Amino acid sequence: MRKYWLLLVTVVCCGLLHAQTKTVTVVRAGKLIDTDNGKVLDNQLILIENDTIRAVGSNIAIPKNATVIDLSKATVMPGLIDCHTHVTSQPGGDYYADIFRKTPIDAAITAHIYAKRTLEAGFTTIRDVGSAAFVDVALRNAINNGDIPGPRMLCATLFIGSTGSHGDLNGFSPFLDSKFPKEMSGIANGVDEIRKQVRYNIKYGADVIKFGASAGVLSEEESVGAPQFTQEEMNALVDEAKLWGKKACAHAHGTVAIKMAVKAGVASIEHGSLVDEEGIELMKQHGTYLVADIYDDDYILSEYSKMGYPDKIINKERMVGRLQRENFAKAVKAGVKIAFGTDAGVYPHGWNGKQFFYMVKYGLTPMQAIQSATSSAADLLGWKDKVGSIVPGKMADLVAVTADPLQNITVLENVQFVMKGGVVYKNTLASK
C-alpha cells in the first residue's frame, strides 16, 4: 500500500510540474498572410501554447498569464521553408583545398554556424539534400535536442550517384583514394546496388532520398544534362524509397533525365534547367514539384572564378543559368507545382531570401512566391500537418517584417522577427 501511495504522489507531482511549465504566448499581428487561402487578414491574434498554435482570430480572449508579443505594425506569415539546401558547408574560397584538404570534420565544426544563419533569415524548416558522412543527421539531431539553434531539418544524407557522375570525384587521377568507405561515397550502379544504397542511407538517418538523375554544373564531368542512371535504375531507387515510406527527389538539369525521373515517380525535380514542353506536361500529369534555384547564377558567375573553379565549370553555368530562368517561367505559366529551394551552400547561408525576387521576376505573383516557401513547400515535404500555415494544431513557426512583402517581395531578404516552436530567435522589431 505504501508503494502505491508513493507512486500516486510521484504521478501527481509530475503532472503538476508539467502544468507549471506550460507557456502561453499571444502574438498580435497587424496583418497575417493566410498561405492556405492566399489571403491577408487584418488584426489577428495568434494564441500559442508551448510550441503549438492553439487559436487564431480577431476576438480571442488573452489569458492572464500570457506573454504578449506586439507585431501590430508588422506583416506576419508562417516560418519559411527552403526545400533545397546544403546547410553543412559552403565554398571556402579555394576549389582544390575544399576538395582535397578538408574532411567531413571541417563541415561538422562549422555546420552550426550556417544553421543559425538560416534560422535567423526566417527559414524555420529546411530539406537538406546532400551532406557528407551523415553530418546533416548529427546537426538535425542536435537541433531537435535543443543543443544548438537551427531550423527543422529533413535530411537526404548521401547524394546517390553513378560511377563518373555528378556525385563522383571526377577529373583527377584514379590513384586518388576516396575519402569514404564505398557505401559512404553514395556511388551505386545497377538495381541491386542502388536498392542497397537507399537502405543504407535510411538506416543511418535519411528522411528523403536524393539522387543524380543527370549530370551537373559544379563538378568536372563533361555534360550538364546527360542522364546518369538508366530508367530501370531510377525506377528501383524511387520504389525502394517508397517501400520505406520516404520520398525521392532528383537532381536533374537535362531534358531527357527530367522526364525519366518524373516517370520514375520522384516527388520533385531539383534545378530543372533544361526542361522542355513535354517535360513540363509530364510534371503536371504526375503532380511533380519543380524546385529551381534561380538566384544561384548571379553568385556563381560573380564569385566562383575568384575561388579557383575551373573555366569548364564556369562555362557550364553560363550555358545553364539563363535557360534555367527562362524554363522556370514556362513551367510557372503552364501551372507546374513550384516549391521554394535555393541550393544555399552554393552561396552563403542566410541569403536564402534573395531568391524571392527572381521567382517573382520570372512569373510568380508575390503571394505565390510566399506560398512556394510555406504551404506548397510543406506539401512537398509531407509536413502539411506540421508547418506551412498559421492554423491551430501546427507548430508555432512565425516570421514578420514591417513592410508589405506583397508590394515588395525583397523585404523577405531581411526578416525582422523569427519564432520557431514558440521560441523567439530574432526580434529587431522590439524597439520600433
C-alpha positions in Angstrom: 0.0 0.0 0.0 2.8 2.4 0.9 4.4 1.8 -2.5 1.1 2.5 -4.2 0.8 5.9 -2.4 4.4 6.8 -3.3 3.7 6.0 -6.9 0.5 8.1 -6.9 2.3 11.1 -5.3 5.0 10.8 -7.9 2.5 10.8 -10.8 0.6 13.8 -9.3 3.8 15.8 -8.8 4.9 15.1 -12.3 1.6 16.2 -13.7 1.8 19.4 -11.6 5.3 20.1 -12.8 4.2 19.7 -16.4 1.3 22.1 -15.9 3.6 24.6 -14.3 6.0 24.5 -17.3 3.2 25.3 -19.9 3.9 28.6 -21.6 1.2 30.7 -23.2 2.1 33.4 -25.8 -0.2 35.7 -27.8 1.1 37.4 -30.9 -0.7 40.5 -32.1 -0.4 40.5 -35.9 -1.3 43.7 -37.8 -1.5 41.7 -40.9 -1.4 37.9 -41.2 -0.8 36.1 -44.5 -3.1 33.2 -44.8 -1.0 31.0 -47.1 -3.6 28.2 -47.3 -6.1 30.5 -48.9 -3.9 33.2 -50.4 -5.5 36.0 -48.3 -4.3 38.7 -46.0 -6.2 39.0 -42.7 -6.1 42.2 -40.5 -5.6 42.5 -36.8 -5.3 38.8 -35.9 -4.3 37.3 -32.5 -2.3 34.0 -32.5 -2.6 32.0 -29.3 0.3 29.7 -28.7 0.8 27.0 -26.0 4.3 25.9 -25.7 5.4 25.1 -29.3 1.9 24.8 -30.9 -0.6 27.2 -32.3 -3.9 26.8 -30.4 -6.2 29.5 -31.9 -6.1 32.2 -34.5 -8.7 35.1 -34.8 -9.6 38.7 -34.2 -11.6 38.1 -31.0 -9.6 35.7 -29.0 -9.5 36.2 -25.2 -6.0 36.8 -24.0 -5.2 34.6 -21.0 -4.0 36.4 -17.9 -0.7 34.5 -17.8 0.1 35.0 -21.5 3.2 36.8 -22.8 2.0 39.2 -25.4 4.3 40.0 -28.4 3.1 43.1 -30.3 3.6 42.8 -34.0 0.6 45.0 -34.7 2.7 47.2 -37.1 4.1 44.2 -39.0 3.1 41.6 -41.5 3.2 38.1 -40.0 3.5 34.9 -42.0 4.4 31.2 -41.4 8.0 30.3 -40.9 9.7 30.0 -44.3 10.7 26.7 -45.8 13.7 26.0 -48.1 13.4 22.7 -49.9 17.0 22.6 -51.3 19.9 23.4 -49.0 23.3 22.1 -48.2 23.5 23.6 -44.8 26.6 21.7 -43.5 29.0 23.5 -45.8 29.7 26.3 -48.3 32.7 27.1 -50.5 35.6 28.3 -48.5 37.3 30.3 -51.2 39.7 27.7 -52.7 38.2 25.0 -55.0 41.0 22.4 -54.7 41.5 23.0 -51.0 37.8 22.4 -50.4 38.1 19.0 -52.2 41.4 17.7 -51.0 42.4 19.5 -47.8 39.0 19.3 -45.9 37.2 16.4 -44.3 33.7 16.0 -43.0 35.1 17.0 -39.6 35.6 20.5 -41.0 32.0 20.5 -42.1 30.8 19.3 -38.7 32.8 22.1 -37.0 31.1 24.9 -38.9 27.6 23.5 -39.7 26.0 25.0 -36.6 27.0 28.5 -37.8 25.2 28.0 -41.1 22.2 26.5 -39.3 21.8 29.6 -37.1 22.2 32.0 -40.1 19.5 30.1 -41.9 17.1 30.2 -39.0 17.7 33.9 -38.4 17.0 34.5 -42.1 13.4 33.3 -41.3 13.8 29.7 -42.6 12.4 27.6 -39.8 12.3 24.4 -41.9 14.7 23.1 -44.5 15.1 20.0 -46.6 18.8 19.4 -46.8 19.6 17.4 -49.9 23.1 16.1 -49.6 25.8 16.1 -47.0 29.0 14.1 -46.4 29.4 11.4 -43.8 25.9 12.0 -42.2 27.0 15.4 -40.8 23.4 16.6 -41.6 21.9 13.9 -39.4 24.1 14.9 -36.4 23.2 18.5 -37.0 19.5 17.7 -37.2 19.6 15.7 -34.0 21.5 18.4 -32.1 18.9 21.0 -33.2 16.0 18.7 -32.2 17.6 18.1 -28.8 17.8 21.8 -28.2 21.6 21.8 -28.1 22.0 24.4 -30.8 19.6 26.8 -32.7 18.7 25.9 -36.2 15.8 25.1 -38.5 13.7 21.9 -38.5 15.6 19.6 -40.9 14.7 16.8 -43.3 18.0 15.1 -44.3 18.9 13.3 -47.5 22.3 12.3 -46.2 24.4 10.9 -49.0 23.8 12.0 -52.6 23.3 8.8 -54.6 25.2 8.9 -58.0 26.6 6.5 -60.5 30.3 6.0 -61.2 31.7 9.0 -63.0 28.6 11.1 -62.4 28.0 14.5 -60.9 28.1 12.8 -57.5 31.5 11.2 -58.1 35.1 12.6 -57.9 35.9 13.4 -61.5 38.8 15.0 -63.4 41.6 13.6 -61.1 44.0 10.7 -61.0 42.4 7.2 -60.4 45.1 6.7 -57.8 43.5 9.2 -55.5 41.6 7.3 -52.9 38.1 8.2 -51.9 37.7 9.9 -48.6 35.0 7.4 -47.6 34.2 3.7 -47.5 32.3 2.6 -50.6 28.8 2.8 -49.0 29.5 6.2 -47.6 30.6 7.6 -51.1 27.0 7.3 -52.3 28.2 5.7 -55.5 25.9 2.9 -56.7 25.4 1.2 -60.1 22.7 -1.3 -61.1 19.4 -2.0 -59.4 20.8 -4.1 -56.6 23.5 -1.7 -55.5 21.0 1.2 -55.7 18.5 -0.5 -53.5 21.2 -1.3 -51.0 22.4 2.3 -51.0 18.9 3.6 -50.4 18.6 1.2 -47.4 22.0 2.3 -46.1 21.0 6.0 -46.2 17.8 5.3 -44.5 19.4 3.1 -41.9 21.7 6.0 -40.8 19.0 8.7 -40.7 17.8 9.8 -44.2 14.4 11.4 -44.2 14.4 11.8 -48.0 16.4 10.2 -50.8 18.3 12.4 -53.2 20.0 11.1 -56.4 21.6 12.4 -59.5 19.4 11.8 -62.5 21.5 13.9 -64.7 24.9 15.5 -64.9 25.5 18.8 -63.2 27.3 22.1 -63.2 29.7 22.3 -60.2 31.6 19.2 -60.9 34.1 18.1 -63.6 32.3 15.6 -65.6 31.7 16.9 -69.1 27.9 17.0 -69.6 25.5 19.3 -67.8 22.3 17.3 -68.5 23.1 13.8 -69.7 21.2 11.0 -67.9 23.4 9.2 -65.4 21.2 6.4 -64.4 19.0 4.1 -66.6 15.2 4.2 -66.3 15.3 0.8 -64.6 17.8 2.2 -62.0 15.7 5.3 -61.3 12.5 3.2 -61.0 14.2 0.9 -58.5 15.5 3.9 -56.4 12.2 5.6 -56.2 10.4 2.3 -55.5 12.9 1.4 -52.7 12.4 4.8 -51.1 8.6 4.3 -51.1 8.9 0.9 -49.5 10.5 2.6 -46.5 7.9 5.5 -46.5 10.3 8.0 -48.0 10.0 10.4 -50.9 12.8 10.7 -53.5 14.0 13.9 -55.3 16.1 14.1 -58.4 19.0 16.4 -59.2 18.1 16.9 -62.9 19.2 19.6 -65.3 18.9 17.7 -68.5 15.8 17.4 -70.7 15.8 13.6 -71.0 16.8 12.9 -67.4 14.0 15.2 -66.1 11.4 13.1 -68.0 13.0 9.8 -66.8 12.9 10.9 -63.2 9.3 12.1 -63.4 8.2 8.8 -64.9 10.1 7.0 -62.1 7.8 8.9 -59.6 10.0 11.4 -57.9 8.4 14.0 -55.6 10.4 16.8 -57.1 12.8 17.8 -59.8 15.7 19.9 -58.4 17.1 22.5 -60.8 15.1 21.5 -63.9 17.2 23.8 -66.0 16.6 22.3 -69.5 13.0 21.1 -69.1 11.0 21.2 -72.3 7.3 21.4 -73.0 6.9 17.6 -72.9 8.7 17.5 -69.5 6.5 20.3 -68.2 3.4 18.4 -69.3 4.7 15.2 -67.6 5.3 17.1 -64.4 1.8 18.4 -64.4 0.4 15.0 -65.0 2.4 13.4 -62.2 2.0 16.3 -59.8 5.8 16.6 -59.6 7.1 19.7 -57.9 9.8 21.9 -59.5 12.4 23.2 -57.1 14.5 25.6 -59.1 17.5 27.5 -57.7 17.2 30.6 -59.9 19.2 33.0 -57.8 22.5 31.0 -57.9 23.6 32.0 -61.4 24.3 35.6 -60.3 26.6 34.4 -57.4 28.4 31.7 -59.3 29.3 33.9 -62.2 30.4 36.7 -59.9 32.4 34.8 -57.4 33.4 31.3 -58.4 36.3 32.2 -60.7 37.9 34.1 -57.7 37.7 30.8 -55.8 39.7 28.9 -58.4 36.9 27.0 -60.0 38.0 25.7 -63.5 36.8 27.5 -66.6 34.9 24.5 -67.8 32.6 24.7 -64.7 32.1 28.4 -65.1 31.2 27.9 -68.7 28.7 25.2 -67.9 27.0 27.8 -65.6 27.0 30.4 -68.3 25.2 27.9 -70.6 22.6 26.8 -68.0 21.8 29.8 -65.9 19.8 31.8 -68.4 18.0 28.8 -69.8 17.0 27.7 -66.3 15.3 31.0 -65.6 13.5 31.0 -69.0 12.3 27.4 -68.5 11.2 28.2 -64.9 9.0 30.9 -66.4 7.5 28.5 -68.8 6.8 25.9 -66.1 5.1 28.6 -63.9 2.9 29.7 -66.8 1.9 26.1 -67.5 0.9 25.5 -63.9 3.6 23.2 -62.7 3.7 23.0 -58.9 6.5 25.1 -57.5 8.3 24.7 -54.2 11.0 27.1 -52.9 14.5 25.8 -53.0 17.8 27.8 -53.2 20.8 25.4 -53.2 22.1 27.5 -50.3 25.6 26.4 -49.6 26.4 27.2 -53.3 26.2 30.7 -52.0 26.4 32.0 -48.3 23.8 30.6 -45.9 21.4 33.2 -44.7 21.0 34.7 -48.1 18.1 32.3 -48.9 15.6 35.1 -49.2 17.3 36.6 -52.2 15.6 34.0 -54.4 12.1 35.5 -53.9 12.9 38.5 -56.2 13.8 36.1 -59.1 10.7 33.9 -58.6 8.5 37.0 -59.0 10.6 38.3 -61.9 10.1 35.1 -63.7 6.4 34.6 -63.3 5.1 34.0 -59.8 3.0 36.6 -58.0 4.3 37.7 -54.6 1.6 35.6 -52.9 2.6 32.6 -55.0 6.2 33.1 -54.2 5.4 33.2 -50.4 3.2 30.1 -50.8 6.0 28.3 -52.6 8.1 28.7 -49.4 5.2 27.9 -47.0 2.1 25.9 -47.8 3.4 24.4 -51.1 6.8 23.5 -49.6 5.1 21.9 -46.6 3.1 19.8 -49.0 6.2 18.6 -50.9 7.9 17.7 -47.6 4.9 15.7 -46.4 4.7 18.1 -43.4 1.5 19.9 -44.3 0.1 18.9 -40.9 3.0 20.5 -39.1 4.2 23.7 -40.9 3.4 26.0 -43.8 0.5 28.0 -42.5 -0.7 29.7 -39.3 -3.6 27.5 -38.1 -4.4 25.7 -34.9 -2.6 22.4 -34.3 0.5 23.4 -36.3 3.9 24.3 -35.0 4.3 27.9 -33.8 6.7 28.9 -36.5 6.3 32.6 -37.4 8.2 35.3 -39.2 7.4 39.0 -39.6 8.5 42.1 -41.5 7.4 45.7 -41.1 7.0 46.4 -44.9 4.4 44.6 -47.1 6.0 41.7 -49.0 3.1 41.6 -51.4 4.1 45.0 -52.5 7.9 44.5 -52.3 9.0 40.9 -52.1 12.6 41.8 -51.4 11.7 42.7 -47.8 11.9 38.9 -47.2 15.7 39.2 -47.6 15.7 40.8 -44.2 13.2 39.1 -41.9 13.0 41.0 -38.6 11.2 38.6 -36.4 11.6 34.8 -36.2 9.8 32.4 -33.9 10.3 28.6 -34.2 8.3 26.3 -32.0 7.0 29.2 -29.8 10.6 30.4 -29.1 11.7 33.8 -30.4 15.1 33.6 -32.0 15.2 37.0 -33.6 13.3 40.2 -32.9 14.6 43.6 -34.2 11.0 45.0 -34.1 11.0 45.2 -30.3 12.3 48.8 -30.1 10.2 50.1 -33.0 
